[in-house]
Amino acid sequence: MSQEEGSGSSPQTTIETVLAEDKRQVMLRLGSGEDATFITALNTAAVEALISALGTARGQMLEPVPDEFSNLPLAAFDPRWRVGPDNQNRFATFAIRHPGLGWSAFGFPRHEAGNIAKWLRKVTTITSTLDTQSTRATSFGDDNFLLTTEGLGFYYYGKGEKRIGPNPFEQVEFDSDRAAGIVAGSIAETRLEQALQSRLRKTDTSKLQEISGQLFRPSGALGPFSIKIDLAYLMCLLSDEAYKDLTNIKNIRNDFAHKLDHDSFDVPSIRDRCKNLVLVDRHVGPVPDCDLYKTNAAPILRSDPYMGLPDYQQKLADPRFRYTMTAQLISSALGQASENPGGPLPLL
């Protein structure tokens, strides 16, 4: 195989590789004619070491971004890949293995990793949670839910006029800590308001709509988040644990919204409030040992919904996960209850 490279006034270089018959060695020829250089007896390990060294140097070279993305050749189909945080948890790492070139790892800031994920979501249609998540990983599945393939959370979209998503949930999962804190809290408040309204008089008249609109508007008697939480507790819609968690959600959301120096879940006051959330510890745990979708499976003595994750301990130690998961547990329970207001109390 040969290849010629040219760049501006730089001299043209001819590169030629010759594979040995036993496919255990390769000979590399650089240049042409009498000036050609041969590098012989390169085994697989030596070739990979050379590729790694060249890849490191190539990564430091500048190049223009191609204008025509569609003209780029497909390097590999369905390659092996891995993702995770770096050692200091400062950015996301993405490692991909080309079948001929080996592993290459890339580091992306959180917002860039989020942008990549958003674009991948735009070209991927999730039709059912059961298509994207093992049945051993959760005790529920429904087309009204989105269960993320990385086990980061589950989102109840809702139906009809009460449907939310998917853009706000993408912000919760991929955007900055401040955006996730504000949006997740706002989703929980919206679901709480819907649950309260579902238990008002059902006669659909303009007068009742006017009264409800006045009460629940931001400056109305039931406009503040804290008032809605207190009212729902007095109406027995919330358990003691849900009342405590919603109050913490409200305080964290307000800190992100109103305090400029509170821009991360690592801020001590926010991190401590996240540690005090209690519902998430009941609804997230290890992957069950049995198939929950089999009718003869042994009962799992846990709250529903339940998310089983192989790395649940690491997830539960993350304040952002604790906050966003708690907000989604609350919003999904309240959202479903608002569509079926005759159910038992408390709602969660």
Buried (B, 14 or more C-beta within 10 A) or exposed (E): EEEEEEEEEEEEEBBBBEEEEEEEBBBBBEBBEEEEEEEEEBEEEEBBEBBBEEEEEEEEEEEEEEEEEEEEEEEEEEEEEEEEEEEEEEBBBBBBBEEEBEBBEEBBEBEEBBBEBBEEBEEEEBEEBBEBBEEBBBBBBBEBBBBBEEBBBBBBBBEEEBEBBBEBBBBBBBBBBBBBBBBBBBBBBBBBBBBBBBBEEEEEEEEEEEBBEEBBEEEBEBBBBEBBBBBBBEBEBBBEBBBBBBBBBBBBBBBBEEEEEBBBBEBEEBBEBBEEBBBBEEBBBEBBEEEBEEEEEEEBEBBEBBBBBEEBEEBBEBBBBBBBBBBBBBBBBBBBBBBEBEEEEBBB
